[in-house]
Amino acid sequence: MPFTARLIAGRQSLLRAALWLVIFAGLMAAGLAALRWQLEAHIADDQQAELERIGAVESAATHALRMLSRAKAEPCSEPFIAEMRTVAFLADGLNKFLYAPDGRVHCSSDGTRFDPPVNLGAAEIPPPGNS
């Protein structure tokens, strides 16, 4: 085989290898881009679902606290605990409530009465406006 024929065949092999390398790199880049897009979409869906769950819990807690604040009976009396149980039996996932003015638990929605009251200690999160 003459020298020019070998030189042309060598260049064709080199071009073929370079073309395959470019195609392979392009396909890898496209695959990684598709994978990244899928992951970002999945993470965004998960974040949205978690925000909706947190919103539902916050709404249920606010509703339960509003209902508990309307209790008319004497604290820790049988009618008071019955009102607490009414709220505890709602289908919102919140099922245990404590009557704890000033951080001292006097009774709970399961009927337990604490004598003497149990001190919960200092609040870990200060009330709004007391920063």
C-alpha positions in Angstrom: 0.0 0.0 0.0 1.5 3.3 -1.0 2.3 5.9 1.6 -0.5 8.3 0.5 -3.1 5.6 0.7 -2.0 4.7 4.3 -2.0 8.4 5.2 -5.6 8.8 3.9 -6.7 5.5 5.6 -5.1 6.7 8.9 -6.9 10.1 8.6 -10.2 8.3 7.9 -9.7 6.1 11.0 -8.9 9.2 13.1 -11.9 11.1 11.7 -14.1 8.0 12.3 -12.9 7.8 15.9 -13.3 11.5 16.5 -16.9 11.4 15.1 -17.8 8.4 17.4 -16.3 10.3 20.3 -18.3 13.4 19.5 -21.5 11.4 19.1 -20.9 9.5 22.4 -20.2 12.8 24.3 -23.3 14.3 22.8 -25.5 11.3 23.8 -24.0 11.3 27.3 -24.6 15.1 27.7 -28.2 14.6 26.5 -28.8 11.7 28.9 -27.4 13.7 31.8 -29.5 16.7 31.0 -32.6 14.5 30.8 -31.7 12.9 34.2 -31.2 16.3 35.8 -34.5 17.5 34.4 -36.3 14.4 35.8 -34.6 14.9 39.3 -35.5 18.6 39.4 -39.1 17.8 38.5 -39.3 15.0 41.2 -37.8 17.3 43.9 -40.2 20.1 43.0 -43.1 17.7 43.3 -41.9 16.4 46.6 -41.4 20.0 47.9 -44.9 21.0 46.8 -46.4 17.9 48.5 -44.6 18.6 51.7 -45.7 22.3 51.7 -49.3 21.1 51.2 -49.0 18.7 54.1 -47.5 21.3 56.4 -50.3 23.7 55.4 -53.0 21.1 56.2 -51.4 20.4 59.6 -51.2 24.1 60.3 -54.8 24.6 59.3 -56.0 21.6 61.4 -54.0 22.9 64.4 -55.5 26.4 64.1 -59.0 25.0 63.8 -58.5 22.7 66.9 -57.1 25.6 69.0 -60.0 27.8 68.0 -62.4 25.1 69.1 -60.6 24.5 72.3 -60.5 28.2 73.1 -64.4 28.2 73.0 -64.6 25.7 75.8 -67.1 27.0 78.4 -66.7 24.4 81.2 -64.5 24.8 84.3 -60.9 23.7 83.4 -60.2 20.0 84.0 -63.8 19.2 84.9 -65.6 16.3 83.3 -67.4 18.6 80.8 -64.2 20.4 80.0 -62.4 17.1 79.2 -65.4 16.0 77.2 -65.0 19.1 75.1 -61.3 18.4 74.7 -62.1 14.9 73.6 -64.6 16.2 71.0 -61.8 18.1 69.4 -59.3 15.2 69.9 -61.7 12.9 68.0 -61.7 15.0 64.8 -60.2 13.3 61.8 -57.3 15.7 61.5 -54.6 13.6 63.1 -54.4 15.7 66.2 -55.6 13.6 69.1 -54.0 14.6 72.4 -54.4 18.0 74.0 -53.2 19.3 77.3 -54.6 22.1 79.5 -51.4 23.9 80.4 -51.8 27.5 81.4 -48.4 29.2 82.1 -46.6 26.0 81.1 -48.0 23.9 83.8 -50.1 20.8 82.7 -53.2 20.3 84.8 -55.1 17.7 82.7 -55.2 16.1 79.2 -57.8 15.1 76.7 -57.4 11.4 77.7 -58.8 12.2 81.2 -55.5 12.3 83.1 -55.3 14.9 85.8 -52.0 16.0 87.2 -51.9 16.9 90.9 -49.6 18.7 91.4 -49.5 20.2 87.9 -46.4 19.2 85.8 -44.2 22.1 84.8 -43.1 22.1 81.1 -40.2 24.4 81.7 -39.2 27.5 79.7 -40.5 27.8 76.1 -38.0 26.9 73.5 -39.7 29.2 71.0 -40.6 32.6 72.4 -44.2 33.9 71.8 -44.6 36.3 68.9 -43.5 39.8 69.8 -41.1 38.6 72.6 -37.9 38.3 70.7 
